Amino acid sequence: MSQATYILAGISYYIVSVIIIVIVLNLINRREKKKYQDEIVTLERDKNLIISSAILSELNKVEALVNNEKMQETYDDWQKRFKEIKDVEVPKITDALIEIEDCFNEKDYKSLNEKIAKAELEIFYVKTKSNFLLDEIKEITLSEERNRETITKLKTKYREIITKYNKNKNDYKDVCAPLELQFENVDKLFAAFEVAMDANSYEEVGKIVKGIDDLIGNLGVVIDEAPTIILIGKNLIPNKMKEIRIINERMISEGYNLDYLNLEYNIEESDKKIQDVFARLNVLNVEDSIFELKTILDYFDGIYNDFDKEKQARKIFEEYIRKVLVKANKLEKINNGLYRKLDVIKYSYDLTDDDVKVIEVIKQELITIKKDYNEIVDAHRNKSFAYTRLGKEMERLNVRLSKTEEKLDIALKSLGSLEEDEQRAHEQLDEIKDILKKAKIRINSYKLPMIPNSYYVQLSEANVAIKEIVREMNKKPVSIKTLNIRVDTARDLVLKLYNTSNEVIKTAAMTEIAIMYGNRYRPVNKNIDIELTRAEDMFFKGEFKKALENTIRAINVLEPGVYDKLIESVRK
């Protein structure tokens, strides 16, 4: 391509770009213009809606209702406020909209945005005033219909209350006078409502309707709750008080201490609370009355439980009062017997003061328990405490006594086992000597060419250990701990000797069998002949294990696995 062609293409691109930019800017401008046009139209519409025909219509209705000075003042005030909105504030908005159109036509968008924002705020403010004025006017124009509807509902509710009262009049005998007086007040208010409606005293009508609503609401609550209040306050609680007093007096005469219940004081306080409830009921105030009466009723129900607990506690106390004393005396007798023998036991079995300290501890615990026991019994005789407390104290004392009894049982087992251990040591000495005898018989039952030195060493050790047992038994006092150690040592050594005797005999017998088995290979193998001869020398020297190992190793050259065969033949 030539240079001219490049220049022409460049110019074409430039022109196209400019056209596109112009088109885009034009579209943006048209879109912006359309947005402002829509906002101006919306503002104009909102302005026109401020003064609605509803206000004029409602004002005309009020004009027909004016029949007193107060209503006239209210009507004149509404007319003044409506005129101000119509003749002052709406024209200001109209002027502001004209300025907005001028700015739009002149494309002064910066000022336009500010003026639109101010106009929106002003329209909202004036529209709110207009709506508030309309609501105030409707409060009067619609009040008759609304109040009539409310009064109709209240009359229906009132008739239901009267009907319920008349059907169950006996349930309200303690509150008939204030109820009927309140019925008269409601009837008077209904009549006052009609008078106020006829006089168009709508402010007074609102107060009357509210008053009737409050009275009927309270009457409904009283009619619902008064029978329950009367039943609980006049029947249930007094009957329980009477019955509880009778039970209380009877139990006191039977030896129960019930001072902790503060019964008379609580009955007096309950009477005061009931009187207060009925005083409030007399002025038709039943707030929290049922709750308060039920709380009192629950309290007296709880008194029955307290009585039952006292009776149960008395059974527990009477059960323990003998049981604890008998057990304490029994343990004291046993422990005192041990205490008297303490010096003998300590000397006989080489015990330290710490070893027998538990006897002194048990003695002091029993003294303390008996002291506490006597204090509880004195409190019972003097009727100082209720049985619930006495029963718990006696239960705790029994627990302490049981722990002391457990300590004494352990001490008896521990000290009693000392004599048993000494006797057992004598029996075990006889058993040890018997095992030693069997070990000797066993080693002599097989004609060994020589007994190994290890046997004589172990025999010597076993004999020494037996002598140590005998020496320990002959000591005065006897140390059971040391004696038990001596017995265990001697038993281990004698058992070791017995096992050694069995092992020597088994090894010697196995060696003889192996040598005799290997003799068949002497003529055919010179090395086997030499090794067997060496094994025989070891056998006659008492080295049975080495002789067996040497024989097996020699034969195994020609007959692998010979050891297992020999073992199998021995078993058969």
NUMAR-76478 format. One line per field, with one value per residue (C-alpha): residue number from 1; residue in one letter; x, y, z. Coordinates in Angstrom, 1 decimal, decimal comma, padded with zeros to 4 digits. Each point is the difference from the previous one (the first is absolute). Example, Ala and Ser with C-alpha at 12.3 -4.5 7.8 and 13.67 -1.06 7.14 Angstrom:
residues 2
pos	(1;2) $
code	(A;S) $
c1	(012,3;001,4) $
c2	(-004,5;003,4) $
c3	(007,8;-000,7) $
//
This chain:
residues 572
pos	(1;2;3;4;5;6;7;8;9;10;11;12;13;14;15;16;17;18;19;20;21;22;23;24;25;26;27;28;29;30;31;32;33;34;35;36;37;38;39;40;41;42;43;44;45;46;47;48;49;50;51;52;53;54;55;56;57;58;59;60;61;62;63;64;65;66;67;68;69;70;71;72;73;74;75;76;77;78;79;80;81;82;83;84;85;86;87;88;89;90;91;92;93;94;95;96;97;98;99;100;101;102;103;104;105;106;107;108;109;110;111;112;113;114;115;116;117;118;119;120;121;122;123;124;125;126;127;128;129;130;131;132;133;134;135;136;137;138;139;140;141;142;143;144;145;146;147;148;149;150;151;152;153;154;155;156;157;158;159;160;161;162;163;164;165;166;167;168;169;170;171;172;173;174;175;176;177;178;179;180;181;182;183;184;185;186;187;188;189;190;191;192;193;194;195;196;197;198;199;200;201;202;203;204;205;206;207;208;209;210;211;212;213;214;215;216;217;218;219;220;221;222;223;224;225;226;227;228;229;230;231;232;233;234;235;236;237;238;239;240;241;242;243;244;245;246;247;248;249;250;251;252;253;254;255;256;257;258;259;260;261;262;263;264;265;266;267;268;269;270;271;272;273;274;275;276;277;278;279;280;281;282;283;284;285;286;287;288;289;290;291;292;293;294;295;296;297;298;299;300;301;302;303;304;305;306;307;308;309;310;311;312;313;314;315;316;317;318;319;320;321;322;323;324;325;326;327;328;329;330;331;332;333;334;335;336;337;338;339;340;341;342;343;344;345;346;347;348;349;350;351;352;353;354;355;356;357;358;359;360;361;362;363;364;365;366;367;368;369;370;371;372;373;374;375;376;377;378;379;380;381;382;383;384;385;386;387;388;389;390;391;392;393;394;395;396;397;398;399;400;401;402;403;404;405;406;407;408;409;410;411;412;413;414;415;416;417;418;419;420;421;422;423;424;425;426;427;428;429;430;431;432;433;434;435;436;437;438;439;440;441;442;443;444;445;446;447;448;449;450;451;452;453;454;455;456;457;458;459;460;461;462;463;464;465;466;467;468;469;470;471;472;473;474;475;476;477;478;479;480;481;482;483;484;485;486;487;488;489;490;491;492;493;494;495;496;497;498;499;500;501;502;503;504;505;506;507;508;509;510;511;512;513;514;515;516;517;518;519;520;521;522;523;524;525;526;527;528;529;530;531;532;533;534;535;536;537;538;539;540;541;542;543;544;545;546;547;548;549;550;551;552;553;554;555;556;557;558;559;560;561;562;563;564;565;566;567;568;569;570;571;572) $
code	(M;S;Q;A;T;Y;I;L;A;G;I;S;Y;Y;I;V;S;V;I;I;I;V;I;V;L;N;L;I;N;R;R;E;K;K;K;Y;Q;D;E;I;V;T;L;E;R;D;K;N;L;I;I;S;S;A;I;L;S;E;L;N;K;V;E;A;L;V;N;N;E;K;M;Q;E;T;Y;D;D;W;Q;K;R;F;K;E;I;K;D;V;E;V;P;K;I;T;D;A;L;I;E;I;E;D;C;F;N;E;K;D;Y;K;S;L;N;E;K;I;A;K;A;E;L;E;I;F;Y;V;K;T;K;S;N;F;L;L;D;E;I;K;E;I;T;L;S;E;E;R;N;R;E;T;I;T;K;L;K;T;K;Y;R;E;I;I;T;K;Y;N;K;N;K;N;D;Y;K;D;V;C;A;P;L;E;L;Q;F;E;N;V;D;K;L;F;A;A;F;E;V;A;M;D;A;N;S;Y;E;E;V;G;K;I;V;K;G;I;D;D;L;I;G;N;L;G;V;V;I;D;E;A;P;T;I;I;L;I;G;K;N;L;I;P;N;K;M;K;E;I;R;I;I;N;E;R;M;I;S;E;G;Y;N;L;D;Y;L;N;L;E;Y;N;I;E;E;S;D;K;K;I;Q;D;V;F;A;R;L;N;V;L;N;V;E;D;S;I;F;E;L;K;T;I;L;D;Y;F;D;G;I;Y;N;D;F;D;K;E;K;Q;A;R;K;I;F;E;E;Y;I;R;K;V;L;V;K;A;N;K;L;E;K;I;N;N;G;L;Y;R;K;L;D;V;I;K;Y;S;Y;D;L;T;D;D;D;V;K;V;I;E;V;I;K;Q;E;L;I;T;I;K;K;D;Y;N;E;I;V;D;A;H;R;N;K;S;F;A;Y;T;R;L;G;K;E;M;E;R;L;N;V;R;L;S;K;T;E;E;K;L;D;I;A;L;K;S;L;G;S;L;E;E;D;E;Q;R;A;H;E;Q;L;D;E;I;K;D;I;L;K;K;A;K;I;R;I;N;S;Y;K;L;P;M;I;P;N;S;Y;Y;V;Q;L;S;E;A;N;V;A;I;K;E;I;V;R;E;M;N;K;K;P;V;S;I;K;T;L;N;I;R;V;D;T;A;R;D;L;V;L;K;L;Y;N;T;S;N;E;V;I;K;T;A;A;M;T;E;I;A;I;M;Y;G;N;R;Y;R;P;V;N;K;N;I;D;I;E;L;T;R;A;E;D;M;F;F;K;G;E;F;K;K;A;L;E;N;T;I;R;A;I;N;V;L;E;P;G;V;Y;D;K;L;I;E;S;V;R;K) $
c1	(000,0;001,2;000,4;-003,1;-002,0;001,2;-000,8;-003,5;-000,7;001,2;-002,3;-002,9;000,6;000,2;-003,3;-001,7;001,3;-001,2;-003,5;-000,2;001,0;-002,6;-002,7;000,9;000,1;-003,3;-001,5;001,3;-001,4;-003,4;000,0;000,9;-002,6;-002,6;000,9;-000,5;-003,2;-001,4;001,1;-001,8;-003,2;000,1;000,5;-002,9;-002,2;000,9;-000,7;-003,5;-000,7;000,6;-003,4;-002,4;-003,7;-000,2;001,0;-002,8;-002,5;000,9;-000,1;-003,5;-001,0;001,4;-001,8;-003,3;001,0;001,0;-002,5;002,2;002,7;002,8;-000,9;-000,1;003,5;001,3;-001,7;001,3;003,6;-000,3;-001,2;002,9;002,5;-001,5;000,0;003,7;000,9;-002,1;000,7;003,6;002,0;-001,3;000,7;003,6;000,4;-001,5;002,6;002,8;-001,2;000,1;003,6;000,8;-001,5;002,1;003,2;-000,9;-000,7;003,3;001,8;001,3;000,2;002,1;-002,6;-002,8;001,1;000,0;-003,4;-001,6;001,3;-001,4;-003,3;-000,3;000,6;-002,5;-002,7;000,6;-000,4;-003,2;-001,5;000,6;-001,7;-002,9;-000,3;000,2;-002,8;-002,2;000,6;-001,1;-003,2;-000,8;000,5;-003,2;-001,9;000,6;-000,2;-003,7;000,1;003,1;-001,2;-003,4;001,7;002,2;-002,9;-002,0;002,9;000,3;-003,8;000,2;002,9;-001,8;-003,1;002,1;001,4;-003,4;-001,3;002,8;-000,4;-003,8;000,4;002,6;-000,9;000,7;003,6;000,3;-001,8;003,0;000,4;-003,6;-000,3;003,1;-000,8;-003,6;001,2;002,5;-002,8;-001,9;003,1;000,3;-003,7;000,5;003,0;-002,0;-002,6;002,6;001,4;-003,4;-000,3;003,6;-000,7;-003,2;002,0;002,8;002,5;002,4;002,9;-002,3;-001,2;003,5;000,5;-003,3;000,7;003,4;-001,5;-002,7;002,7;002,1;-002,9;-001,3;003,5;000,5;-003,5;000,8;003,1;-001,9;-002,8;002,5;002,2;-002,2;-001,6;003,5;001,2;-003,0;000,3;003,7;-000,1;-003,3;000,0;003,2;002,6;-002,1;-000,8;003,7;000,9;-002,5;001,2;003,7;-000,6;-001,6;002,8;002,6;-001,5;-000,3;003,6;001,3;-001,9;001,7;003,5;000,8;001,8;-001,5;001,3;002,1;-003,2;-001,1;-003,5;-002,0;001,9;-000,4;-003,7;-000,4;001,9;-002,1;-003,2;001,2;000,8;-003,4;-001,7;002,0;-001,0;-003,7;000,4;001,3;-002,7;-002,6;001,2;000,1;003,8;001,0;003,6;002,3;-002,7;-000,3;003,8;000,4;-002,8;001,5;003,4;-001,6;-001,8;003,3;001,6;-002,6;000,2;003,8;-000,8;-001,6;003,2;002,0;-002,3;000,6;003,8;-000,1;-001,9;002,5;002,9;-001,3;-000,1;003,6;001,1;-001,7;001,5;003,5;-000,1;000,2;002,0;002,8;000,4;000,0;002,6;002,2;000,0;000,8;002,9;001,3;000,0;002,0;002,4;000,6;000,8;002,6;001,3;000,6;002,0;001,9;003,3;-000,1;-000,7;002,8;002,5;-001,1;000,2;002,6;-002,4;000,7;-002,3;-000,9;-001,1;-002,6;-000,8;-003,4;-001,2;000,5;-001,6;-003,1;-000,3;000,0;-002,5;-002,4;000,3;-000,9;-002,9;-001,5;000,4;-001,8;-002,6;-000,8;-000,3;-002,5;-002,0;000,0;-001,3;-002,7;-001,0;-000,1;-001,9;002,6;-000,1;-002,4;000,2;001,2;003,2;000,3;-000,5;002,7;002,4;-000,6;000,5;003,3;001,0;-000,8;002,2;002,9;-000,5;-000,1;003,4;001,4;-001,4;001,8;003,3;-000,5;-000,7;003,2;002,0;-001,5;000,9;003,4;000,9;-001,9;002,0;003,3;-000,8;-001,3;003,2;002,1;-002,1;000,2;003,8;000,2;-002,2;002,1;003,2;-001,3;-000,8;003,4;001,7;-002,1;001,0;003,7;-000,4;-001,6;002,8;002,6;-002,0;-000,3;003,7;000,9;-002,7;002,3;003,4;002,1;003,8;000,4;-002,4;000,8;001,4;-002,9;-002,3;002,0;000,2;-003,8;-000,5;002,2;-001,8;-003,4;001,2;001,2;-003,3;-001,9;002,2;-000,7;-003,8;000,5;002,2;-002,6;-002,8;002,0;000,4;-002,1;-001,5;-000,7;000,3;-002,7;001,3;003,5;-001,5;-002,0;003,1;001,9;-002,8;-000,2;003,8;000,2;-002,9;001,6;003,4;-001,5;-002,2;003,1;001,9;-002,9;-000,1;003,8;-000,2;-002,6;002,0;003,3;-001,8;-001,7;003,2;002,0;-002,6;-000,1;003,8;000,1;-002,6;001,9;003,3;-001,6;-001,7;003,3;001,9;-001,3;002,1;003,3;001,2;-000,8;001,2;003,2;-001,0;-003,3;001,9;002,4;-002,8;-002,1;003,0;000,5;-003,7;000,3;002,8;-002,1;-002,9;002,1;001,2;-003,6;000,0;-003,2;-001,1;003,4;000,0;-003,4;000,8;003,3;-001,8;-002,9;002,5;002,1;-003,0;-001,7;002,8;-001,2;-003,6;-001,4;-003,0;001,1;-000,8;-003,7;000,0;001,6;-002,6;-002,8;001,4;000,3;-003,7;-001,1) $
c2	(000,0;003,5;002,8;001,8;-003,1;000,0;003,7;-000,5;-003,0;002,1;002,8;-002,4;-001,5;003,5;001,1;-003,2;000,4;003,6;-001,1;-002,7;002,4;002,5;-002,7;-001,3;003,5;000,8;-003,2;000,8;003,6;-001,3;-002,6;002,7;002,3;-002,7;-000,7;003,6;000,2;-003,0;001,5;003,4;-001,9;-002,0;003,2;001,6;-003,0;-000,1;003,7;-000,4;-002,9;002,2;001,7;-002,9;000,2;-002,2;002,9;002,2;-002,8;-000,7;003,7;000,2;-002,9;001,7;003,3;-001,9;-001,4;003,4;000,7;001,4;002,5;-002,6;-001,7;003,4;000,9;-003,4;000,5;003,5;-001,2;-002,7;002,5;002,3;-002,8;-001,2;003,5;000,5;-003,3;000,9;003,8;000,2;-003,2;-001,5;003,2;000,0;-003,5;001,1;002,8;-002,5;-002,3;003,0;000,7;-003,7;000,1;003,2;-001,7;-003,1;002,1;001,8;-003,3;001,3;-003,5;000,9;002,4;-002,3;-002,9;002,3;001,5;-003,4;-001,2;003,0;-000,3;-003,7;000,9;002,8;-002,2;-002,7;002,5;001,6;-003,4;-001,2;003,0;-000,6;-003,7;000,8;002,6;-002,5;-002,6;002,5;000,9;-003,7;-000,6;002,1;-001,0;-003,7;000,1;-000,6;-003,2;-001,2;000,8;-001,5;-003,2;000,0;000,6;-002,8;-002,5;001,3;-000,4;-003,6;-000,8;001,8;-002,1;-003,1;001,2;000,8;-003,4;-001,9;002,0;-000,6;-003,8;-000,5;002,8;-002,2;-000,2;003,8;000,4;001,7;002,5;000,6;003,6;001,4;-002,0;001,3;003,5;-000,3;-001,3;003,2;002,1;-001,8;000,6;003,7;000,2;-001,6;002,7;002,7;-001,3;000,5;003,5;000,9;-001,4;002,0;003,1;-000,8;000,2;-002,3;000,7;-000,9;-003,1;-001,4;000,4;-001,7;-002,9;-000,5;000,1;-002,6;-002,3;000,2;-000,7;-002,9;-001,5;000,1;-001,4;-002,9;-000,8;000,3;-002,2;-002,6;000,0;001,0;-003,5;-001,6;002,7;-000,5;-003,8;000,0;002,9;-000,9;-003,8;-001,8;002,0;000,4;-003,7;-000,9;002,4;-001,6;-003,5;000,9;001,6;-003,2;-002,2;002,4;-000,1;-003,8;-000,4;002,4;-002,0;-003,1;001,5;001,6;003,3;002,0;003,5;000,2;000,1;003,4;-001,2;002,5;003,0;-001,3;-000,6;003,6;001,4;-002,1;001,3;003,6;-000,8;-001,5;003,0;002,3;-002,1;000,3;003,7;000,5;-002,3;002,3;002,8;-002,5;-000,2;-003,6;000,6;-002,9;-001,1;-003,6;-000,3;001,2;-002,3;-003,0;000,8;-000,1;-003,3;-001,5;001,0;-001,8;-003,1;000,1;-000,1;-003,4;-001,2;001,4;-001,9;-003,2;000,6;000,5;-003,3;-001,8;001,6;-001,1;-003,6;000,3;001,6;-002,7;-002,7;001,4;001,1;-003,7;-001,3;002,5;-000,5;-003,8;000,1;002,6;-002,1;-003,1;001,6;001,6;-003,3;-001,7;002,9;000,1;-003,7;000,6;003,0;-002,1;-002,6;002,7;-000,4;-003,8;000,3;002,5;-002,2;-003,3;001,3;002,7;002,8;003,8;002,6;001,1;-003,6;000,1;003,7;-000,7;-001,6;003,3;001,9;-002,3;000,5;003,8;-000,1;-002,2;002,4;002,9;-001,8;-000,9;003,6;001,2;-002,6;001,1;003,6;-001,0;-002,0;002,9;002,3;-002,5;-000,2;003,8;000,3;002,5;-001,0;-001,4;-003,7;000,9;001,4;-002,7;-002,7;001,5;000,3;-003,6;-001,2;001,9;-001,6;-003,4;000,6;001,0;-003,1;-002,2;001,5;-000,6;-003,6;-000,5;001,2;-002,4;-002,9;000,7;000,2;-003,3;-001,7;001,5;-000,9;-003,3;-001,0;000,2;-003,1;-001,7;000,9;-001,5;-003,2;-000,1;000,4;-003,2;-001,8;001,3;-001,1;-003,6;000,3;001,4;-002,8;-002,6;001,5;-000,1;-003,7;-000,7;001,7;-002,2;-003,1;001,0;000,5;-003,3;-001,9;000,0;-001,6;002,9;-000,5;003,4;002,7;003,5;002,7;002,4;-002,4;000,1;003,8;000,3;-002,7;002,1;003,2;-001,7;-001,5;003,4;001,6;-002,6;000,7;003,7;-000,7;-002,1;002,7;002,7;-002,1;-000,5;003,8;001,9;002,2;-001,5;002,4;-001,2;002,1;-001,6;-003,4;000,2;001,1;-003,0;-002,4;001,4;-000,2;-003,6;-001,1;001,4;-001,6;-003,5;000,2;000,9;-003,0;-002,3;001,2;-000,3;-003,7;-000,7;001,7;-001,9;-003,4;000,8;001,2;-003,0;-002,5;001,8;-000,1;-003,8;-000,6;002,2;-001,7;-003,5;001,2;001,4;-003,2;-001,5;002,6;-000,7;-002,6;002,1;003,4;000,6;003,6;-001,1;-002,7;002,7;002,4;-002,7;-001,0;003,6;000,2;-003,1;001,7;003,1;-002,2;-001,7;003,4;001,1;002,4;-001,4;003,0;000,3;-003,7;000,1;003,0;-001,7;-003,3;001,7;002,1;-003,1;-002,1;002,9;-000,1;-003,4;000,2;003,6;000,5;-002,7;002,1;000,1;-003,8;-000,5;002,3;-002,0;-003,3;001,3;001,0;-003,4) $
c3	(000,0;-000,8;002,5;-001,3;000,7;003,7;000,4;-001,5;002,4;003,0;-000,9;-000,5;003,5;001,5;-001,6;001,2;003,5;000,2;-001,3;002,6;002,8;-001,1;-000,1;003,5;001,5;-001,6;001,4;003,5;-000,3;-001,1;002,9;002,5;-001,4;000,2;003,7;001,0;-002,0;002,0;003,3;-000,8;-001,0;003,3;002,0;-001,8;000,7;003,7;000,3;-001,5;002,5;003,0;-000,2;-000,3;-000,2;003,1;002,3;-001,5;000,3;003,6;000,9;-001,4;002,2;003,1;-000,8;000,2;003,5;001,5;002,9;002,8;000,5;000,4;-003,3;-001,7;001,2;-001,2;-003,4;-000,4;000,8;-002,6;-002,6;000,7;-000,3;-003,2;-001,5;000,9;-001,7;-003,1;-000,3;001,4;-000,1;-003,2;-002,0;001,3;-001,3;-003,4;-000,1;000,8;-002,8;-002,5;001,0;-000,6;-003,5;-000,8;001,1;-002,1;-003,1;000,6;000,6;003,4;001,4;003,0;001,3;-001,2;002,3;003,1;-000,8;-000,6;003,4;001,8;-001,8;000,9;003,7;-000,1;-001,7;002,6;002,9;-001,3;-001,0;003,6;001,4;-002,4;001,0;003,7;-000,4;-001,8;002,7;002,7;-001,9;-000,6;003,8;000,3;-003,1;000,6;003,7;000,2;-002,0;001,7;003,5;-000,7;-001,2;003,2;002,3;-001,7;000,7;003,6;000,6;-001,3;002,4;002,8;-000,5;000,2;003,3;001,4;-001,1;001,6;003,2;000,2;-000,7;002,7;002,5;003,0;-001,0;000,3;003,4;001,6;-002,8;-001,2;001,2;-001,7;-003,2;-000,2;000,7;-002,8;-002,3;000,7;-000,8;-003,4;-000,7;000,7;-002,3;-002,8;000,5;000,1;-003,3;-001,7;001,4;-001,2;-003,4;-000,4;001,0;-002,4;003,0;-001,7;002,3;003,0;-001,9;-000,3;003,7;000,8;-002,4;001,6;003,5;-001,0;-001,5;003,1;002,3;-002,0;-000,4;003,8;000,6;-002,3;002,0;003,3;-001,2;-001,1;003,1;002,9;000,5;000,2;002,4;002,3;-000,1;000,9;002,4;001,8;-000,1;-001,0;001,9;003,3;000,0;-000,4;002,7;002,4;-000,8;000,2;003,4;001,3;-001,4;001,4;003,6;-000,1;-001,1;002,6;002,7;-001,4;000,6;-003,3;-000,1;-002,9;001,0;-003,1;-002,1;001,5;-000,7;002,1;-001,4;-003,6;000,5;001,3;-002,9;-002,4;001,6;-000,6;-003,6;-000,5;001,5;-002,3;-003,0;000,9;000,8;-003,6;-001,3;001,6;-002,3;-002,9;000,0;-000,6;-001,3;001,1;002,6;-001,3;-000,1;003,6;001,2;-001,8;001,5;003,5;-000,9;-001,2;003,2;002,1;-002,2;000,7;003,7;-000,4;-001,6;003,0;002,4;-001,9;000,0;003,8;000,4;-002,2;001,7;003,4;-001,2;-001,3;003,3;002,2;-002,2;000,4;003,6;001,2;-003,0;000,3;003,8;-000,3;-002,8;001,8;003,2;-001,9;-001,9;003,2;001,8;-002,9;-000,3;003,8;-000,1;-002,7;001,9;003,2;-002,1;-001,9;002,0;-000,4;-003,7;-000,5;001,9;-001,6;-003,6;000,2;-000,9;000,2;001,5;-003,5;-000,8;002,8;-000,1;-001,6;003,2;001,9;-002,9;000,1;003,7;-000,3;-002,9;002,1;003,0;-002,3;-001,6;003,4;001,1;-003,1;000,4;003,6;-001,2;-002,7;002,6;002,4;-002,8;-000,6;003,6;000,3;-003,3;-001,2;-003,7;-002,5;-000,9;-003,5;001,5;002,6;-002,6;-002,3;002,9;001,0;-003,6;-000,1;003,3;-001,4;-003,0;002,2;002,1;-003,1;-001,1;003,5;-000,2;-003,3;001,5;002,9;-002,3;-002,0;003,3;001,2;-003,2;000,0;003,6;-000,1;-003,2;001,9;002,0;-003,1;-001,9;002,8;-000,1;-003,8;000,2;002,1;-002,5;-003,0;001,8;000,0;-003,7;-000,8;001,9;-001,8;-003,4;001,0;001,0;-003,4;-001,8;001,9;-000,8;-003,6;-000,5;001,7;-002,0;-003,0;000,2;-001,2;-000,3;001,6;001,3;-001,4;002,4;-000,8;001,8;003,2;-000,2;-000,3;002,7;002,4;-000,8;000,7;003,3;001,1;-000,9;002,0;003,0;-000,3;000,1;003,2;001,5;-000,7;001,5;003,2;000,4;002,6;-001,2;-003,5;-002,9;-002,4;-002,8;000,3;000,5;-003,2;-001,9;001,4;-000,9;-003,6;-000,5;001,3;-002,1;-003,2;000,8;000,7;-003,1;-002,0;001,5;-000,9;-003,6;-000,2;001,2;-002,7;-002,7;001,0;-000,1;-003,4;-001,6;001,3;-001,3;-003,3;-000,3;000,7;-002,7;-002,5;000,6;-000,4;-003,2;-001,4;000,8;-003,3;-001,9;001,7;-002,4;-003,1;001,1;001,9;001,0;001,5;002,0;001,4;000,9;001,7;002,0;001,1;000,8;002,2;002,0;000,5;001,1;002,7;001,2;000,5;-003,0;-001,4;-002,0;-001,8;-000,6;-001,6;-002,2;-001,2;-000,8;-002,0;-001,9;-001,0;-001,0;-001,9;-002,6;-001,3;001,1;000,0;002,3;002,4;003,0;-000,8;-000,5;003,3;001,7;-001,7;001,1;003,6;-000,1;-001,2) $
//
